[in-house]
């Protein structure tokens, strides 16, 4: 049985159907992708076949019954079909969706050192890998501009060497002050 980060409580069946519904307690934020645009919704109820989503009116106007959407909720990504809109509760529009297909988590390479074996981990997309790649690119560019041959032709090597000496000197003074 899968472990989820939300708790459920049985809900009286007001919809006159044969589905057992549970109200979601705790974090219920989800992202519904409609036409490539992410829309913030709240999962209000779960059932064996789908979910009941709560959303503001401006989001509800962008959705249509019978259409397929992508729902990201509780580290799961699934394709859902919008079944029907329910009566609004406290000004919040409700939409019943059924799960059509659940995607497998995307596999990504873990961070690894060169010449070592990396292990595969199952994660969803995150910006951490992009940040590390960008930082690595900037570091390589900085080191290239500091090289004696290329950096001197561009005129950047003396400036970078001078900046590194100043930072090193200031850092040494700070360490010396802390130790005393």
N, C-alpha and C positions, 0 to 999 in steps of 0.2 A: 504494500500500500504506500502510495507516495505521501511525503510529508509536505505540507503547505504552510506558509507563514501567516495564515489567517485562521480564525476560529469561526465555527458555524453554530447556529441555533435553529432547531426546527421551526418552521413558519406555518401558521394555519394556511391551508390551501384555499385561497380566495379566487383562484382562476378556474375552478370547476374542471380541472383536468386530472389525469391520473399520475402526475409527476410529483415526486417528493421534493420539496424545496427547503433550503436552509438559508437563513439570513446570514450575511457575512459580517463578522465583528472584527475590528482591528483595521489594519491597512487594506484599503480596498481600491486604491488608485490603479487605473489601467489606461492603456493607450490603444485607441481604436484607429486604425489607418483606413481612411476613406479617400480613395483617389490619390494615394501617396502622401496625403497630409495627415500628420498625427493629431488626433482629437483626444483631449483628456476627458475620461469618463470615470464613474465609480461603479464597482460591482456591488450590487445590493443583495442579490440572492444567487445561490448556485443550485443546480440540480444535476441529475445524472446525464442529462442530454445537453445542458447549456447553462446560460446565465441570464440574469435580469440586470440590465445596466441602467444607471441613473445619470442624467446629464442635463445641462441647462438648455433652454429653448433654442439658443443660437446654434448649438451643436446638433440638436434634434432636427432642425430644419435642413441640415446637410445630408441626412441619412434617409434611405428609402427601404421599405419593406421588400423582402425577397432578394435583396442584393447581398453579395458576399463581401466581407470585410476581414481585415487581419486584426486580431486582438492580442495584445501583449499584457499578461497578467501573472504575477507571482512567478517570475522567471520562466514562464511558459509562453510559447508563441503558437497561436492557432488560427485557423481560418473558420470564421463563423458566418452564419446566414441570419439576417435580420428577419424575424418571424412577424412580430406585431408590436405596435405601440400600445401601452397600457395607459390607464388613467393617471394623470400627473398626481404626485404625492408631495404636498407642501411646495408646489411650484416647480418641482423637479420632474422632468419627463422621464418615463420609464420605457425601455425597449427590451423585449425578450429576444434572445439570440440562441441558436442551437449550434453546437460544435460540429463542424463539417469535417475538419481535418486538423490534427495536431502535429506540428513540425518537430523534428528531432533537434536537439540543441546543436548549434554549430560547433565544430571542432576547430580549435586554434592551437598553434604551437606555443608551448610555454617559453618564457625567457630562458635562454641557456647561454653558457659561455662557449666560445669557439672551441672546436675540436672535442666537444663532449656530446654525449647523447642526450637530446632533449626528450621529454615525455609529452605525450598528447594529453590535453585537458579539454573537457567539454565546458564551454562557456558561451554566453551570448556576447554580442558585439559590445565593446566598451571602448572608451576613448583613451585608455591607458596605453595600448599598443601604438596608437597614432602619436601620442605625446612622446613616447620613448623614441619612435622613429624620427620625429621632427627634431628632438634634442640631439640625437645622434648625427643627423644631417648638419645641424648648425655647428656641432663640435668638429666634424670633419672639415667643413668649410673654414672654420676658424683656424684649425691646424694647418690647412693648406695655405692659407694667406700668411701664416707665420713662417713657412719654410724659407730657407735662405734663398733658393733660386727663384721661386715664383713670387714670394713676398717682396723680395728686393726689386724685381721688375715692376711690380704693382705699387711699390712704395709703402706697403703695409707692414713689412717685417720689423723695421726699426720702431715703429709706433707700438706694435703689439709687444715687442720685447721690453720696451720702456714701461708700458702699462703693467706687464707681469712683474717687473722689478719693483714698481711702486706698490702693487698689491702685496707682494711678498714681504717687502719691508714693513708695511703697515701691519700685516698679519703677525710678523715676528715681534713687533712692538706690543701688540695686544697680548700675545701669549706671554711675553716677558712681564708685562704689568700684572697679568692674572697670577703668574707664579710667585710674584713678590708680594 
